[in-house]
Amino acid sequence: MMPYQRYSSYTHAVVHPGEYHNYLDDVRSLDEKDDIVLDQLYEAVMEVYAFRAHSAVRMVPELPTTTTHHQHYGIQYAITDIVDPKHRDLARERLEEYQAAYLNAFRSGTDLGDFVEKRPIVHLAENINTLFVHGGVSHDIGIQYFAKGKEGADMLNKVWWEHSHEGKLVDFLSREDDLGHVVYELLTYRGNHPGYANWETQGEFDDDESDLDQVCATLHDMLSKMDGIDRIAVGHTPNDEVQIRCDGAFLALDSTLGRWIRGTGNEYCPGPEHFERRQGVDVARTSRNGNYRCGDIKKVCEGQIVRLDSDMSVNILTM
């Protein structure tokens, strides 16, 4: 897999540039050049957002010069192509180092890698008849794989653990006709939410929720055929508040507790810690043409957390 094909190379939603520095602790100490590179990466991604070029740019040191395969994906630029030319070589060198340190930290056989690989894909809390999954459960997959409740959940987790090693993972998730496709959908599906009917095929979201009744009817029909499962709880599609829908059968629990996602969504912007570290330096907050401005990121978390009790009640605490 080429670097530009990695999920972690997106210019939004995956690895915040400032996060890379956390993975250098075992490699070396940070220096002033690291601060300069981080400033440059922030400025570059703001240009991406100003021109809505999220799909055309990848967070990689550079694109291949011996192949045009990346153009098949609509990728035209590496993030360093947008960096100030006088810092471009440094940015390429350091970004390559950052991403290597980040990926090495999560490799199979490392503490973090083993931890992630051993997490379940789904969890059925039998005492509250609730299926926890990151993305969601489509009607067909729910009926086919969870008709026997815990037996299906255990089977899918077992299959995941057998294929989660880095040497098997990409091939496993890429097979459309295999359980890898089921696992991938459980991680990414959004169709239990209203407004996402055209998301999978067209990438479109309708925020008027006109299909809520249909979505809930589909969910209730699916749940009626899933043994020991009365509701589904998901993350993946955040809102500023926890959402309880379909008469309590669907719990969307991601309430943007993280300071960065609440402040700037899935886009990468500098936070208060970076401004404090860069005192005396004019750190950019807007794109060069002024069309994009980074939102403020607060020093404390906001949002909601929940406690699910054995009587099936959902207790919400607002922070």
N, C-alpha and C positions, 0 to 999 in steps of 0.2 A: 504494500500500500504506500503510495506516495504521500509526503507530508500534507499536501493541499487536499487530499482526500479524507484526512482524519477529521472526525467530528470536532476535535479540540482546536482545529485551525480556523473555525468560524470567527468572524470579527464581532460576534455578539453571543450572548447566552451560554457560553461554556467556561472558558478560563479567562478571568479578569487579568489584564496585564500585571497589575500590582501583586497578584497572587503568586506569580512566578518567583518573586524574591524569597518567598517562604521556603522554597525548595533548594536554596543555595547554601543553607546553614552547614550542611555537611561537605560542601565543596570549597567554599571560600567566603571571605567577608565582603560585604557590599562596599562599593566605593562611589565617588562622585559621578563617574561615568554611568553607573547603573541608574542614578537619578536622572541624568540627562536622557538616557535611552527611554526611561519610563515617561518622561515629559513628551518625548517625540512620538511614542506610541499612542499616548492619549490624544495628541494633536492630530495624528493620522486617522484614528478611528472617528474623530469628530468630522473629518472630511468625508469619510465613508457615509456617515449618517446624514450629513448635509445634502449629499447627492443621492441618498437612498440606494447606495451601491453595495448593500450587504452581500448580495450573491456574487458580485463581480470581483471582490477582494478577499484574500485569505490572509490570516495571521501567520505567515510563514516568512522566513528570511529572504527567500527568492523563489521564483518559479523555474521549472526546468527550461533549459535552452536547447535541448536536443530532441524535444517532442512537443507537440501542440495538443496532447491529449487533454490537458486541463481546460482547453477552450470548449471541449465537448460539454463541460459542466457550466459553461458561461463564465469561467474564471479568467479574468484579464490582468489582474495585478496582484503582486505581493504587497503586504502592508508597508514594507520598507520602500517600495516605489514612491510612496506618498511622503515619506520622511524627508526633511530638509537635506539636500545633497551633501552638505558638509558633515552631517552625522550619519549618513546612510550606511557606510561601511561598518561603522561601530554598531549601529542598530542591527545589522545583519549578523555580525559576530556574536553579540550578546543575546539576541533573540534565539539563535541556534543553541547557545549554551543553556538559556532558560528552559527551552522546550525539552531539551535532552534531560535536564535535571528533573523536570516535572514528570515526564514519561517514565524515567528510571525509578522514580519513587513509587510508581504504581505497577511496576512489572511483576509478573508471576514470581513467587518466591520471596518477595519483600513483605514487610509487615503490612503496609497499606494495600498492596496488591492482593495478598491472601485474605485480608479482611473483606475487601470488596467482592472478591470471587466467591466468598462463602456466605454472602448475604442472600436471603431468599428472594425470589422474583415475586411471589405472592405469600401472604400470610392469612390464614383463616383463624380468627379468634372465635373458637367454638362456644365460649361462654356468653358471647354477645352476638353470635351468628353474623359476624361482619368479615367480609373479605377485603383485605387491604392490598392495594396494587398501585403502582406508581401512576400509570396513565389512565387505564380504564379497561372495560371488558365489553367487547362487541357481542351482539346477540348470538351469532353463530358460534363464536369461541366459548361463550358462557355455557351454552347448551351442550356443546360437544365435549368440553373438557372439565366442566364443573358439575355435571349432572349428578355425580357421586360425591360432591362436596370435597371433603378432606382428601379423599383418595386422589382426585384430580390435582389438587393443590400440591400434594406430596410428590406426585409423579412429575409435574412441571419443574418443581424445585430440584428434584433429583437429576432431571435431564440438564438443567442449567448448570448444576455443580459439575456434571460430567464434561461440560463443554466450555466452562468459563475461563480456562487457562488461555493465555495469550496466543498459544500456538494453534488453538482450535476455534477461538471465538469468532473471528471475522467470517470464516467459511460457514460456521454454524448459523450465524445471523443472516447470512446472504442467501440461504437456500429457501426459495419461496414456497416449496411444497413440503417443508419439513417443520419440525417443532421449533426450529430457530425463528421462523416467521411468527409463530404464536407468541414466543417469548418477547420478540421485538414489539409486537402489537400491544402486549400487556404493558410495556414500558412507555409507549408513545400514543396510544389511542385516546382521542378526545371526544368521541361520539356520545358519551353518556351526558355530556353537557349540552344544553340547548344552544343553537346557533352554529353548530359545527357540521351540519349535514354535507356541506361542500368542501370541508377542510381537506380531506384525504385526496380528493381528485383535483381540486382547483386552488387549494390554499386560501380559501375565502371564509371569513367569519361574519356572521350576521348577529349583531348585538341586540336586535329587537325581541329575541326569544320567542318568536311566533310559533316555533315548533316544540315548545316545552311540553304540551300535552302529548304529542306524538312520541317524544323522547321518553317521557315517563311511562307511557303505555308499553313501549318496547322493553324498557327496563323491568317493569313489573312482570311482563310475560316471561322474560328470561329468568328472573329470580324464582318464579313459580316452578321452574324446571331444574333448579339447582338445589341439591339436598343440603339442608343445614345452613343456607346462606339467605339472609333476609335483607341485607343491604350491602352496598359497596362503598368503600372509602378510598379516595384517591388524592394524589398531589398533582404535580406536573402543570396544571393550568391555574395559576395563582390569581387571586383577587384580594382586595384590601381587607376583606372579611371572610370568615368561614361561610360556606354556602351549604344549606340543608335543603334538599329538593325532593320532589316526588314523594311527599308524605313521609319523609325521613328515610327513604330507601337509597338515597344517593347523598354522600357526604363528600364535599370538596374541601379538604382541610388545609390547603396551602393558602395562608393569608399574608404572604410577602413579609414574613418576620425579618428577613435579612435587610440590613440598612441600605445596601446597594440596590437591590431589586425594587425596594419600595421607592427609592429616590429616583432611579433612572431606568427602571425596567430591566430589560435584558441587555442594555447597552453599557459600554465600559466608560466610566468617567472617574476622575480623581475624587477621593474622599478627604475628609478633614485631616486624617493622619498624613496624607501626602502633602497637603498645603502646609501643615506644621513643619514637616521635614524640609520643605523647600522655601522656608521663610526668606524673604529678600529676593526671590526669583519670581518673575512674572509668569506664572503657570497659566496656560490658556484654559478658558472655560467655554469658549465659543469657537465655532468653525471660522475659517478665514472670511467666508462670505456672510457670516452672521445668521445663516439659515438654521443652524443648530446650536443650542446652548445646553450644557450639562445642568441637570437639576441638582439641587442641594441634597447632600447626603448627611443625615443627622448623626449625632454621636451615640444615640441610643436606639434600640430596636422598638418597633411598634407592630401592632397586629393582634392576632387572637390565637389562643391555644385551646384545646378541648380536652375534656375528660369524658370517656365513654363508660357509663356505669352498667352493671349487670341487669338493671331494669330497663335497658335500652335507651335510657335518657342520654342526651348530649348536653353537657355543661360547658359553656363557653366563658373563657376568661379573656377580657380585653386588656392589653398592655398599654 
